[in-house]
Amino acid sequence: MQKQERLIIKQLGNKQNVEENLPKYASFMSSTYYEYSLIQLAMNLYTLQERTQETVSADSYVEEALNAIQKFTGMYVLDKKYENREDDRKRIHEIRNRITAKMRILTSYTDALQIYEYILNRLEYSFEIVDEDVDVEAYSKRVFQYLFKENDKMVINSKIQMVVSQLPVRITKNRFYDILNESLKIYTGAECSSVDDFAETIRACSGLYKPEGFETEYPKLYNALQSLETLDYMNLTREDWQANMDLLNDMAAYIENIVTDYLLLEDIVNEVYAVMTASVYVADETPEMGYASKVLECVLEAMANDTPISEVAEDCFFALEGAPEALSEKLMQGEGLLFDVWSAHQDKLKELSLTEQYADLNLISKLLCNSIFIDLKPDSLEPEIADSIYVNQVRDKLIEEFSQSFATHGKLVNRARMAMVLGNVPVFFNSQQEISDYLSYSLEHCNNNSELKAVMNIIDVMIEED
């Protein structure tokens, strides 16, 4: 970062020379965002084109989205045509929303299928006689030592959540609801959006969340889930068990194939969106912008003609070495001030005709953040705070949904849902002794040696992979 830019950031942070520095800050941030997003777009579109030459996507919308990306990249990067910018941005926004909606569906299928994987995993040894005696007390102590072998509280809590999510659930529904209540009460005084996000996490991990399009968007997944939901798990043969484990593995591979495309595609859409947004504010082109544009020209040519990407692109990548890291560091220094400047100087921005540019800067900051599926709605200057009434309303709705689910499903499914939730709520034990007691009780109350062996194997794998 240049000395002049550091001075602008420092003075704005101290509310000095505000009128003079607001346009300067907007100018260098717009240019830096444009350059960074252009380079990232070049790298990611190159990667996706290489992938499409090797792997055919299982979802036809990938090709539709790619056609729009090709069009907008050509217009805004190569041809510099910005005449229909607002309409074009609406179109790329729609594409982003469609990808996000599809990812929600795929994620909800992953969560729903995990319920049945949890059940099937515990039946693995039910087709053979398991006579060996297990020293449950000794095994409980081993797991307890694993949980607390680190001094880092966050690591310990994460391990507790993982282990609890795999232990047999032997709590009552009322105790489960108490845990939900205790978990939600932590959010009293936080923003309402945080309470809502936590509730959505609980719905998702338990398989209760069914977004719009769940039943129609991916018939292959829907049919597989329907099949798993109607199984008589207490009377499976070994062949039935194996067939359904194979089905789960096939569906997991199917989901992974599509999700891999969409993760990369969403990155690319965000970068195209950022380029389209920042392009009108950039006056001068840097050499790095030129190299990134040349890469994109090569990639678009390869996409249009279904040919290998020109080696010129690789030469340009060599010239760009180190540029993304330098720009990322520059953005890190400048971005920390963005929201505060935008929220504190609304009147001055309006007076200087900078309101739209600063709104675009805030949009780009979201598009290029680590959470690629982040909600793009403008941040509220006065976020709504959740009081106990709001938290209780969210709790009551959650409990009602679980109650309805418990009433319509069998014990195995209900316990699996609880297990998934217990692995996602804040640790609800008050002492190490409570944790030790919970471990021992859960293992001692396995239905039989077959279930105990299955649970121990699952936890052993977790410990070995840690």
KOLZA-366636 format. One record per atom (N, C-alpha, C, O): residue in three letters; z negated, y, x negated. Coordinates in steps of 0.1 Angstrom, whole numbers, plus 5000, padded with zeros to 4 digits. Layout:
<rs>
alaZYX ...
</rs>
This chain:
<rs>
met500049884992 met500050005000 met500050124991 met499250134982 gln500950224995 gln501050344987 gln499750434989 gln499050424999 lys499550524979 lys498450614979 lys498450694991 lys497350724997 gln499550744995 gln499650835007 gln499250765019 gln498650825028 glu499650645021 glu499350565033 glu497850535033 glu497250545044 arg497250505022 arg495750485022 arg495050615026 arg494050605032 leu495550725021 leu494950855025 leu495050885040 leu494050925046 ile496150845046 ile496350865060 ile495350785068 ile494650825077 ile495150655064 ile494150565070 ile492750615069 ile491950615078 lys492450665057 lys491050715054 lys490750835063 lys489750845069 gln491750925063 gln491551055071 gln491451025086 gln490651085093 leu492350935091 leu492250905105 leu490950835109 leu490350865119 gly490550755100 gly489250685102 gly488050785103 gly487150755110 asn488150895095 asn487150995095 asn487451105105 asn486751215105 lys488551085113 lys488951185123 lys489351325116 lys488951425122 gln489951315105 gln490451435098 gln491951445099 gln492651355099 asn492451575100 asn493851605101 asn494551505111 asn495651455108 val493951495123 val494451395133 val495851425137 val496651335137 glu496151555141 glu497451585146 glu498551555136 glu499651515139 glu498251585123 glu499251565113 glu499351415109 glu500451365106 asn498251335110 asn498351195105 asn498751095116 asn499250985113 leu498651135129 leu498951035139 leu500450995138 leu500750875139 pro501451095137 pro502851045136 pro503150975123 pro503950885122 lys502451015112 lys502650955099 lys502150805099 lys502850715094 tyr501050785105 tyr500450645107 tyr501450565115 tyr501650445112 ala501850615126 ala502750545135 ala504050505128 ala504650395130 ser504550595119 ser505850575112 ser505650465102 ser506550375102 phe504650465094 phe504650365084 phe504150225089 phe504550125084 met503350225100 met503050105107 met504250045114 met504449925113 ser505050125120 ser506250075127 ser507250015116 ser507749905119 ser507450075105 ser508350025095 ser507749895089 ser508549805086 thr506449895086 thr505849775080 thr505949655090 thr506249545086 tyr505649685103 tyr505749575113 tyr507149525114 tyr507349405114 tyr508149615113 tyr509549575114 tyr509949485102 tyr510549375104 glu509549535091 glu509949455078 glu509249315078 glu509949215075 tyr508049315082 tyr507249185082 tyr507849085092 tyr508048975089 ser508049135104 ser508549055115 ser509949005112 ser510348895115 leu510749085105 leu512149055102 leu512148935092 leu512948845093 ile511348945082 ile511248845071 ile510748715078 ile511248605075 gln509648725086 gln509148605092 gln510148535101 gln510248415102 leu510948625108 leu511948575117 leu513048495109 leu513548395113 ala513448555098 ala514448485089 ala513948355085 ala514648255085 met512648345080 met512148215076 met512048115087 met512347995085 asn511548155098 asn511248065109 asn512548015116 asn512647905120 leu513548105118 leu514748065124 leu515547975115 leu516247885120 tyr515447995102 tyr516047905092 tyr515447765094 tyr516147665094 thr514147765095 thr513447635096 thr513847565109 thr514047445109 leu513847635120 leu514247575133 leu515647525132 leu515947415138 gln516547595127 gln517947555126 gln518047425118 gln518847335121 glu517247415107 glu517247295099 glu516747175107 glu517247065106 arg515647205115 arg515047095123 arg516047045134 arg516146935137 thr516747145140 thr517647105151 thr518847015146 thr519446945154 gln519047025133 gln520146935127 gln519646795126 gln520446705125 glu518346775126 glu517746645123 glu517146585136 glu517146465138 thr516646665145 thr515946625157 thr516446685169 thr516546815170 val516746605179 val517146665192 val515946685201 val515146595203 ser515746805206 ser514546835214 ser514646755227 ser515746735233 ala513446715232 ala513346645245 ala513346735257 ala513346695268 asp513346865254 asp513346965265 asp514547055264 asp514747125254 ser515347065274 ser516647135274 ser516447285273 ser517347365269 tyr515247335277 tyr514947475277 tyr514947535262 tyr515247655260 val514747445253 val514747495239 val516147555235 val516247655229 glu517147485239 glu518547535237 glu518847665244 glu519447755239 glu518347675256 glu518547795264 glu517847915258 glu518448025257 ala516647895253 ala515848005246 ala516548045233 ala516648155230 leu517047935226 leu517747965213 leu518948055215 leu519248135207 asn519648025226 asn520848105228 asn520548255230 asn521248345225 ala519448285237 ala519048425239 ala518548485226 ala518848595223 ile517848405218 ile517348445205 ile518548485196 ile518548585189 gln519548395196 gln520748425188 gln521348565192 gln521748645184 lys521548575205 lys522148705210 lys521348825206 lys521948925201 phe520048825208 phe519248945205 phe519048965190 phe519049085186 thr519048865182 thr518948875168 thr520248945163 thr520249035154 gly521348895168 gly522648955164 gly522749105168 gly523149185160 met522249135180 met522349275185 met521449365177 met521949475173 tyr520249325176 tyr519249425170 tyr519149425155 tyr518649525149 val519549315149 val519449305134 val520749335127 val520849415118 leu521849275132 leu523149285126 leu523949395131 leu524549475123 asp523949415144 asp524849515150 asp524149645153 asp524749745156 lys522749645153 lys521949765155 lys522249835169 lys522349955170 lys522349745179 lys522649795192 lys521349795201 lys520849695204 tyr520849915203 tyr519649935210 tyr519749995224 tyr518750025230 glu520949995230 glu521150075242 glu520450015254 glu519850095262 asn520349885255 asn519649815266 asn518349765262 asn517949655267 arg517549835254 arg516349785248 arg515349745258 arg514749635257 glu515149825269 glu514049795278 glu514449665286 glu513649575289 asp515749655291 asp516149535298 asp516049415289 asp515649305293 asp516449425276 asp516449315267 asp515049275264 asp514749155263 arg514149365263 arg512749335261 arg512149255273 arg511249165271 lys512549295285 lys512149225297 lys512549075296 lys511848985300 arg513849055292 arg514348925291 arg513648835281 arg513248725283 ile513348895269 ile512648815259 ile511148795263 ile510548695260 his510648885271 his509248875276 his509248755286 his508348675286 glu510348745294 glu510448635304 glu510548495297 glu509948395301 ile511348495286 ile511448375278 ile510048335272 ile509748215272 arg509348435267 arg508048405261 arg507148345272 arg506348255270 asn507148405284 asn506248355295 asn506648215299 asn505748135302 arg507948185299 arg508348045303 arg507847945292 arg507447845296 ile508047985279 ile507547895269 ile506047875270 ile505547765269 thr505347985272 thr503847975274 thr503447885285 thr502547805285 ala504147905297 ala503947815308 ala504147675306 ala503347585310 lys505247645298 lys505547505295 lys504447445286 lys504047335287 met503947525276 met502947485267 met501647455275 met500947365271 arg501347535285 arg500147515293 arg500247375300 arg499247305300 ile501447345305 ile501647215312 ile501447105302 ile500847005304 leu502147115290 leu502047005280 leu500546995275 leu500146875273 thr499847105273 thr498447095269 thr497647025280 thr496746945276 ser497947055292 ser497146995303 ser497346845304 ser496446775308 tyr498646805301 tyr498846665301 tyr498146595289 tyr497646485290 thr498146665278 thr497346605266 thr495946585270 thr495346485267 asp495346685276 asp493946675281 asp493746565291 asp492746495290 ala494646555300 ala494446455311 ala494646315305 ala493846225309 leu495546295296 leu495746165290 leu494646125281 leu494346005280 gln493846225275 gln492746195267 gln491646125275 gln490846045270 ile491546155288 ile490546095297 ile490745945297 ile489845865296 tyr492045905298 tyr492345755299 tyr492345695285 tyr492045575284 glu492645765275 glu492445715261 glu491045685259 glu490645585253 tyr490145775263 tyr488645755262 tyr488245625268 tyr487445545263 ile488745595280 ile488445475288 ile488945355281 ile488245255278 leu490245355277 leu490845235271 leu490245205257 leu490145085254 asn489945305250 asn489345285237 asn488045205238 asn487745125229 arg487245225248 arg486045155250 arg486145015256 arg485244935257 leu487444975259 leu487644845264 leu488344755253 leu488644635256 glu488544805241 glu489244735231 glu488744595228 glu489544505226 tyr487444585228 tyr486844455224 tyr486344375236 tyr485644275235 ser486744415248 ser486244345260 ser486944215263 ser486644145272 phe488044185255 phe488844065257 phe488443955248 phe489043855247 glu487343975240 glu486843875231 glu485343875232 glu484743965236 ile484843765227 ile483343755227 ile482743815215 ile483143785203 val481943915217 val481243985206 val479843945205 val479043995213 asp479443855196 asp478143805196 asp477243875186 asp475943865186 glu477843935176 glu477043985165 glu475944085170 glu476244175178 asp474844065164 asp473744165168 asp473844285159 asp474244285148 val473544405165 val473644535159 val472244595158 val471544595169 asp471944645147 asp470644715146 asp470944865150 asp471344945142 val470744885163 val471045015169 val470245125163 val470745235161 glu468945095160 glu468145195155 glu468645245141 glu468645365138 ala469045145133 ala469545175119 ala470845255120 ala471045345113 tyr471745215130 tyr473045285131 tyr472745425136 tyr473445515131 ser471845445145 ser471545575150 ser471045665139 ser471445785138 lys470245615130 lys469745695119 lys470945725109 lys470945835104 arg471845635108 arg473045665099 arg473845785105 arg474245875097 val474145775118 val474845885124 val474046015123 val474646125121 phe472746005126 phe471946125125 phe472046195111 phe472146315109 gln471946105101 gln472046155087 gln473446225084 gln473546325077 tyr474446165090 tyr475846225089 tyr475846365095 tyr476446455090 leu475246375107 leu475246505114 leu474546615106 leu474946735106 phe473546585098 phe472746685092 phe472746685076 phe471946735070 lys473846615071 lys473946615057 lys474446745051 lys474246775039 glu474946835059 glu475346975055 glu474247075059 glu473447045068 asn474247185052 asn473347295056 asn473947395065 asn473247485070 asp475247395066 asp475947495074 asp475747465089 asp476147355094 lys475147555096 lys474847535110 lys476047515119 lys476047435128 met477147585116 met478447575123 met479047435121 met479547375131 val478947385109 val479447255106 val478647145114 val479147055119 ile477347165113 ile476447065120 ile476747065135 ile476846965141 asn476847185141 asn477147195156 asn478447125159 asn478547065169 ser479447155151 ser480747095153 ser480746945153 ser481346875161 lys479946885143 lys479846745142 lys479046685154 lys479446585160 ile478046755159 ile477246715170 ile478246705183 ile478146615190 gln479046815184 gln479946815196 gln480946695195 gln481146625205 met481446665183 met482446555182 met481746425185 met482346345192 val480546395180 val479946275182 val479546255196 val479746145202 val478946365202 val478546355216 val479746325225 val479546255235 ser480846375222 ser482046355230 ser482546215230 ser483346165238 gln482046135220 gln482445995219 gln481345895223 gln481645775225 leu480145945224 leu479045855229 leu479245815243 leu479745895251 pro478745705247 pro478745675262 pro477845775269 pro476745805265 val478345825280 val477645925288 val476645855297 val477045775306 arg475445885295 arg474345825304 arg473445935309 arg472245925308 ile474046035315 ile473246145321 ile473646145336 ile474746105340 thr472846205344 thr473146225358 thr474046335360 thr474246425352 lys474646345372 lys475446455375 lys474646585375 lys475146685371 asn473446585380 asn472646705381 asn472346755367 asn472346875364 arg472046655357 arg471846705343 arg473146765338 arg473046855330 phe474246705341 phe475546755337 phe475746895342 phe476146985334 tyr475446925355 tyr475547055360 tyr474547155354 tyr474847275352 asp473347105350 asp472447185343 asp472947235329 asp472847355325 ile473647145323 ile474247175310 ile475347285311 ile475447375303 leu476147265322 leu477147365325 leu476547505327 leu476947605322 asn475447505335 asn474747625338 asn474147695326 asn474347815324 glu473547615317 glu472947665305 glu474047725296 glu473847825289 ser475147655295 ser476247705287 ser476847835292 ser477147925284 leu476947845305 leu477547975310 leu476548085309 leu477048205307 lys475348065310 lys474348175309 lys474348245296 lys474048365295 ile474848175286 ile474948235273 ile475948365273 ile475748455266 tyr476848355283 tyr477848465284 tyr477448585292 tyr478248675294 thr476248575298 thr475748695305 thr475648815296 thr475048815286 gly476348925300 gly476349045292 gly477649055284 gly477849155278 ala478448945283 ala479648955276 ala480749005285 ala480449025297 glu481949015280 glu483049055289 glu483448945299 glu483348825296 cys483848985311 cys484148885321 cys485248795316 cys485348675320 ser486148845308 ser487248765303 ser486748655294 ser487348545294 ser485648675287 ser485048565279 ser484548455288 ser484648335284 val483848495299 val483348395308 val484548315314 val484448195315 asp485548385318 asp486748315324 asp487348225314 asp487748115317 asp487448265301 asp488148185291 asp487348055289 asp487847945287 phe485948065289 phe485147945287 phe485247855299 phe485447735297 ala485347905311 ala485547825323 ala486847745322 ala486947635326 glu487847815318 glu489247755316 glu489247645306 glu489847545308 thr488447665295 thr488347565285 thr487747435291 thr488147325288 ile486647455299 ile486047345305 ile486947265315 ile487047145315 arg487647345323 arg488647285332 arg489747205324 arg490147095328 ala490147265313 ala491247205305 ala490847075299 ala491446975300 cys489747085291 cys489246965284 cys488946845293 cys488946735288 ser488446875305 ser488046775314 ser489246715322 ser489046625330 gly490446775320 gly491646725328 gly491746775342 gly492546725349 leu490846875345 leu490946925359 leu492047035361 leu492447055372 tyr492447095350 tyr493347205351 tyr494747155353 tyr495247075345 lys495347195364 lys496747155367 lys497547275369 lys497647325381 pro498247335359 pro498947455361 pro500247435369 pro500647325372 glu500747545374 glu501947545382 glu503047475374 glu503347495363 gly503747385381 gly504847305375 gly504347175369 gly505147095364 phe503047145370 phe502447025364 phe503146895370 phe503446805362 glu503446895383 glu503946775389 glu505446765388 glu506046655390 thr506146875384 thr507646875384 thr508346895371 thr509446855369 glu507646965362 glu508347005349 glu508646885340 glu509746885334 tyr507746785339 tyr507946675330 tyr507746545338 tyr506646485337 pro508746495346 pro508546375354 pro508046255346 pro507346175351 lys508546245333 lys508146125325 lys506646125323 lys506046025324 leu506046245320 leu504646255318 leu503846235331 leu502846165332 tyr504346285342 tyr503746275355 tyr503646135360 tyr502646085364 asn504746055358 asn504745915362 asn503845835353 asn503145745359 ala503745865341 ala502845795332 ala501345815336 ala500545725336 leu501045945339 leu499645975343 leu499345915356 leu498245865358 gln500245915366 gln500045845378 gln499745695376 gln498845645383 ser500445635367 ser500245495364 ser498845465359 ser498145375363 leu498445555350 leu497045545344 leu495945565354 leu494945505353 glu496245655363 glu495245695373 glu494945585383 glu493845575389 thr495945495385 thr495745395395 thr495445255389 thr495345155396 leu495145245376 leu494845115370 leu493445075374 leu492545155377 asp493244945375 asp491944885378 asp491344845364 asp491644735359 tyr490644935358 tyr490244925344 tyr489244815342 tyr489144755331 met488544775353 met487544665351 met488144525351 met487444435348 asn489444525355 asn490044385356 asn491344385348 asn492244315352 leu491444455337 leu492644455329 leu492744325320 leu491744275316 thr493944275319 thr494144165309 thr494344235295 thr494644355294 arg494344155285 arg494644205271 arg496044265271 arg496244365265 glu496944195278 glu498344245278 glu498444385285 glu499144475281 asp497744395296 asp497744525304 asp497144635295 asp497744745294 trp496044595288 trp495444695279 trp496344745269 trp496544865266 gln497044655262 gln497944685251 gln499144765256 gln499544865250 ala499644725268 ala500844795274 ala500444945277 ala501245035275 asn499244965282 asn498845105285 asn498445185273 asn498645305273 met497945115262 met497745185250 met499145225244 met499245335238 asp500045145245 asp501445175240 asp502045295248 asp502645385243 leu501745295261 leu502245405270 leu501645535265 leu502245635264 leu500345535263 leu499645655258 leu500245705245 leu500445825243 asn500445615236 asn501045645223 asn502445705224 asn502845805217 asp503245645233 asp504645695236 asp504545835241 asp505345925237 met503645855251 met503545995257 met503046095247 met503446215247 ala502146055238 ala501646145228 ala502846185219 ala502946305215 ala503646095215 ala504846125206 ala505846215213 ala506346305207 tyr506046185226 tyr506946265234 tyr506446415235 tyr507246505233 ile505146425238 ile504546565238 ile504646635225 ile504946745224 glu504246555214 glu504246615201 glu505646665197 glu505746775191 asn506746595200 asn508046635197 asn508446775204 asn508946865197 ile508046785217 ile508346905224 ile507447025219 ile507947135217 val506146995217 val505247095213 val505647155199 val505547275197 thr506047065190 thr506547115177 thr507647215178 thr507647315171 asp508547185187 asp509647285189 asp509147415195 asp509547525190 tyr508247405205 tyr507747525211 tyr506847605203 tyr506847735204 leu506047545194 leu505247625185 leu506047715176 leu505747825174 leu507147655170 leu507947725162 leu508847825170 leu509047935165 leu509247785182 leu510047875190 leu509247995195 leu509848105195 glu508047975198 glu507148085202 glu506948185191 glu506948305193 asp506748135179 asp506648225167 asp507948315166 asp507948435164 ile509048245168 ile510348315166 ile510548415177 ile511048525175 val510248375190 val510348475201 val509448595198 val509848705201 asn508248575194 asn507348685191 asn507948775180 asn507848895181 glu508548715170 glu509148795159 glu510348875164 glu510548985160 val511248805172 val512348875178 val511848995187 val512449105186 tyr510848965195 tyr510249065204 tyr509749185195 tyr509949305199 ala509049155184 ala508549265175 ala509649345169 ala509549465168 val510749275165 val511849345158 val512549435169 val512849545165 met512749385181 met513349465191 met512549585194 met513049695197 thr511149575194 thr510249675198 thr510249785187 thr510249905190 ala510149735174 ala509949835163 ala511249895158 ala511250005152 ser512349835161 ser513649875155 ser514050025157 ser514550085149 val513650075169 val514050215172 val513250315164 val513550435164 tyr512150275158 tyr511250365151 tyr511550365136 tyr510850435128 val512450275131 val512650265117 val513950345112 val515050325118 ala513650435103 ala514750515098 ala515450465086 ala516650465085 asp514650415076 asp515150375063 asp515050225062 asp514050165066 glu516050165055 glu516050015053 glu515649995039 glu516150045029 thr514649905037 thr514249855023 thr515149745018 thr515849685027 pro515249715005 pro516049605000 pro515549475007 pro516449385010 glu514249455010 glu513749335016 glu514349315030 glu514649205034 met514449425037 met515049415051 met516449375050 met516949295058 gly517149415039 gly518549375037 gly518649225034 gly519549165040 tyr517849175026 tyr517849035022 tyr517548945035 tyr518148845037 ala516548985043 ala516148915055 ala517348915065 ala517548815071 ser517949035066 ser519149045075 ser520248945071 ser520948885079 lys520448935058 lys521548845053 lys521148705056 lys522048625059 val519948665054 val519548525058 val519848505073 val520348395076 leu519448595081 leu519648585095 leu521148575099 leu521648495107 glu521948645091 glu523448645093 glu523948505090 glu524748445097 cys523448445079 cys523848305075 cys523348205086 cys524148115089 val522148215091 val521648125100 val522448135113 val522748035119 leu522648255118 leu523448275131 leu524848215129 leu525348155139 glu525448235118 glu526748175116 glu526748025117 glu527547955123 ala525647965110 ala525547815111 ala525247765125 ala525747665129 met524447845133 met524147805146 met525447815155 met525647725164 ala526247915153 ala527447935161 ala528447835159 ala529147785168 asn528647795146 asn529647705142 asn529247555140 asn530047465137 asp527847535142 asp527347405139 asp527647345126 asp528147235124 thr527347435116 thr527647405102 thr526347415094 thr525447485098 pro526347365081 pro525147385073 pro524947535070 pro525947615069 ile523747575067 ile523447715064 ile523947745050 ile523647665041 ser524647855048 ser525147895035 ser524047905025 ser522947945028 glu524447865012 glu523447875001 glu523048014998 glu522048044991 val523848115003 val523448255001 val522048285007 val521248365001 ala521748215018 ala520348235024 ala519248195014 ala518248265013 glu519448085006 glu518448044997 glu518248154986 glu517148174981 asp519348204981 asp519348314971 asp518548434976 asp517748494969 cys518748464989 cys517948574995 cys516448544996 cys515648634994 phe516148424999 phe514748384999 phe514048404985 phe512948444985 phe514848364975 phe514248394961 phe513948534959 phe512948574953 ala514848624964 ala514648774963 ala513448824971 ala512848924968 leu513148744982 leu512048784991 leu510648724986 leu509648754993 glu510648654976 glu509448584971 glu508248684969 glu508448784962 gly507148664976 gly505948754975 gly505948864985 gly504948924987 ala507148894991 ala507149005001 ala506348985013 ala505549075017 pro506348865020 pro505448845032 pro504048865029 pro503248925037 glu503548815017 glu502148835014 glu501748975012 glu500649025016 ala502649055005 ala502349195002 ala502349275015 ala501449355017 leu503249245024 leu503349315037 leu502149275046 leu501549355053 ser501749145045 ser500549105053 ser499249175049 ser498449215057 glu499149195036 glu497949265031 glu498049415035 glu496949465038 lys499249465035 lys499349605039 lys499049625054 lys498349725058 leu499449535062 leu499149535076 leu497649515079 leu497149585088 met497049435071 met495649405073 met494849535071 met493849565078 gln495249615061 gln494549735058 gln494849845069 gln493949925072 gly496049845074 gly496349945084 gly496049915098 gly495750005106 glu496049785101 glu495849745115 glu494449755120 glu494249775132 gly493449755111 gly492049765115 gly491749895123 gly490749905130 leu492549995121 leu492350125127 leu493150145140 leu492850235147 leu494050055142 leu495050075153 leu494450095167 leu494650195174 phe493550005171 phe493050015185 phe492150135186 phe492150205196 asp491350165176 asp490350275176 asp491150405177 asp490750495185 val492250415170 val493050545170 val493650555184 val493650665190 trp494250445189 trp494950455202 trp493950485213 trp494250565222 ser492750425213 ser491850445224 ser491150585223 ser490750645233 ala490950635210 ala490150755209 ala491050885210 ala490450995213 his492350875209 his493150995209 his494250985220 his495451035217 gln493950935232 gln494950925242 gln495551065246 gln496751075247 asp494751165247 asp495251295251 asp496151355240 asp497251405243 lys495751345227 lys496551395216 lys497851315215 lys498851375212 leu497851185217 leu499051105216 leu500051155227 leu501251165225 lys499551185239 lys500451235250 lys500951365246 lys502151395248 glu500151455240 glu500651585236 glu501751575226 glu502651655226 leu501651485217 leu502551465206 leu503751375209 leu504551345201 ser503751325222 ser504851235226 ser504851105218 ser505851055215 leu503651055215 leu503550935207 leu502950815216 leu502650715210 thr502650845228 thr502050745237 thr502850605237 thr502250505235 glu504150615239 glu504950495239 glu504950425226 glu504850305226 gln505050505215 gln505150435202 gln503850365199 gln503850255193 tyr502650425202 tyr501450355200 tyr501150235209 tyr500550145205 ala501750245221 ala501650135230 ala502450015224 ala502049905225 asp503650055218 asp504449945212 asp503749895199 asp503849775197 leu503049975192 leu502349925180 leu501249825184 leu501149725178 asn500549855195 asn499549765200 asn500149635205 asn499649525203 leu501349645211 leu502049525215 leu502449435203 leu502249315203 ile503049505193 ile503449425181 ile502349365174 ile502449255169 ser501149435174 ser499949375167 ser499549245174 ser499149155167 lys499749235187 lys499449105194 lys500549005191 lys500248885189 leu501849045191 leu502948955189 leu502848885175 leu503248775174 leu502248955165 leu502248905152 leu500948845148 leu500648815136 cys499948845157 cys498648785154 cys498648635153 cys499648575156 asn497548575149 asn497548435147 asn497548355160 asn498048235160 ser497148415171 ser497148345184 ser498548375190 ser498748475197 ile499448285188 ile500848305191 ile501048315206 ile502048365211 phe500148255214 phe500348255229 phe499448365235 phe499148345247 ile498948455228 ile498048555233 ile498648635245 ile499848655246 asp497748665254 asp498148745266 asp498548885261 asp497848955253 leu499648935265 leu500149065261 leu499749185270 leu500249295267 lys498949155279 lys498549265288 lys497749375280 lys497049335270 pro497949505283 pro497249605275 pro495749585275 pro495149545286 asp495049615264 asp493549605264 asp492949715272 asp493449825273 ser491949675279 ser491149775287 ser490249855279 ser489549805270 leu490349985281 leu489450075273 leu488050065277 leu487050095269 glu487750015289 glu486449995294 glu486349855300 glu486449835312 pro486149745292 pro486149615297 pro485049585306 pro483949645305 glu485249505316 glu484249465326 glu483249365321 glu483649265315 ile481949405322 ile480949315317 ile480349225328 ile480249255339 ala480149095323 ala479748995333 ala478148995335 ala477448975325 asp477749025347 asp476349015349 asp475948875354 asp476848795355 ser474748845358 ser474348715362 ser474948675375 ser475248555377 ile475248765383 ile475948735396 ile477348675393 ile477748575399 tyr478048745384 tyr479448705381 tyr479448565374 tyr480148475378 val478448545365 val478348415358 val478048305367 val478548195366 asn477148335377 asn476748235387 asn477948195396 asn478048085400 gln478748295399 gln479948265408 gln480948175400 gln481448085406 val481148205387 val481948115379 val481347975379 val482147875380 arg480047965376 arg479347835376 arg479547755389 arg479847645389 asp479347825400 asp479347755413 asp480747705416 asp480947595421 lys481747775412 lys483147735414 lys483447605405 lys484047515410 leu482947615393 leu483147495384 leu482447375389 leu483047265390 ile481247395393 ile480447275398 ile481147215411 ile481147095413 glu481647305419 glu482347255431 glu483547175428 glu483847075434 glu484347215418 glu485547145414 glu485147015408 glu485846915411 phe484147005399 phe483646885394 phe483146785405 phe483446665404 ser482446845414 ser481846765425 ser482946695433 ser482846575437 gln484046775436 gln485146715443 gln485846605435 gln486246505441 ser485946625422 ser486646525413 ser485746405412 ser486246295413 phe484446425411 phe483546305410 phe483546225423 phe483446095422 ala483746285434 ala483746215447 ala485046135449 ala485046035457 thr486046165442 thr487346105444 thr487846005433 thr488845945434 his486945995422 his487345915411 his486145815408 his485045835413 gly486545705401 gly485545605398 gly484645645386 gly484845755380 lys483645565384 lys482545595374 lys483145615360 lys482745705352 leu484145535356 leu484745535343 leu485445675340 leu485245735330 val486145715350 val486845845349 val485845955348 val486046055340 asn484845955357 asn483846065358 asn483146075345 asn482846185340 arg482745965339 arg482045965326 arg482946015315 arg482446085306 ala484145985316 ala485146035306 ala485246185307 ala485246255296 arg485346235319 arg485446385321 arg484146445315 arg484246545308 met483046395318 met481746455313 met481746445298 met481346545291 ala482146335292 ala482146325277 ala483046435271 ala482646495261 met484246465277 met485146565271 met484446705272 met484546785263 val483746725283 val483046855285 val481946875275 val481746975269 leu481146765273 leu479946765264 leu480446795250 leu479646845242 gly481646765247 gly482146785233 gly482646935232 gly483046975221 asn482647005242 asn483247145242 asn482147255245 asn482447375243 val481047215251 val480047315254 val479247345242 val479147255233 pro478547455241 pro477547475230 pro476547365230 pro476147315240 val476047335218 val475147225216 val473947255225 val473347365224 phe473547155233 phe472547185243 phe471147115240 phe470247115248 phe471047065228 phe469747015224 phe468847115218 phe469347215212 asn467547105220 asn466647205215 asn465947175202 asn465247255196 ser466147045197 ser465547005185 ser466246885179 ser467046825186 gln466046865166 gln466646745160 gln466146615166 gln466846515167 gln464846615171 gln464346495177 gln465046465190 gln465346345193 glu465446565198 glu466246545210 glu467546485207 glu468046395214 ile468146525196 ile469446475192 ile469246325188 ile470046245192 ser468246295180 ser467946165176 ser467746075188 ser468245955189 asp466946115198 asp466646045210 asp467946015218 asp468145905224 tyr468846115219 tyr470046105227 tyr470946005220 tyr471545925227 leu471046005207 leu471845905200 leu471345765203 leu472145675207 ser470145745201 ser469545615203 ser469745565218 ser470145455220 tyr469445655227 tyr469445615241 tyr470945585245 tyr471145485252 ser471945665241 ser473345635245 ser473745505239 ser474445425246 leu473445475227 leu473945355220 leu473145225226 leu473745125228 glu471845245229 glu471145135234 glu471545095249 glu471344985253 his472145195256 his472545175269 his474045145271 his474545175282 cys474645105261 cys476045055262 cys476044935272 cys475044865273 asn477144915279 asn477144815289 asn477044675283 asn476444585289 asn477544655271 asn477544525264 asn477844545250 asn478144655245 asn477844435242 asn478244445228 asn479644485225 asn479944545215 ser480544455235 ser481944495233 ser482044655233 ser482744705225 glu481444715243 glu481444865243 glu480744925231 glu481245015225 leu479644865227 leu478944915216 leu479744905203 leu479845005195 lys480444795201 lys481344775189 lys482444885190 lys482844945179 ala483044905201 ala484145005202 ala483645145199 ala484345215192 val482545185205 val481945315202 val481645335187 val481945435182 met481045235181 met480645235167 met481945255158 met481945325149 asn482945175162 asn484245195154 asn484845335155 asn485345385145 ile484745385167 ile485345525169 ile484545625161 ile485145705154 ile483245615161 ile482345705154 ile482545685139 ile482545785131 asp482645555134 asp482845525120 asp484145595115 asp484145645104 val485245585123 val486445645119 val486245795117 val486845855107 met485545865126 met485246005125 met484546035113 met484846135106 ile483545955109 ile482745985097 ile483645965085 ile483546045075 glu484445855085 glu485245835073 glu486345935071 glu486645975059 glu486845995081 glu487846095080 glu487346235077 glu488146325074 asp486046255078 asp485446385076 asp485446415061 asp484946525057 
</rs>
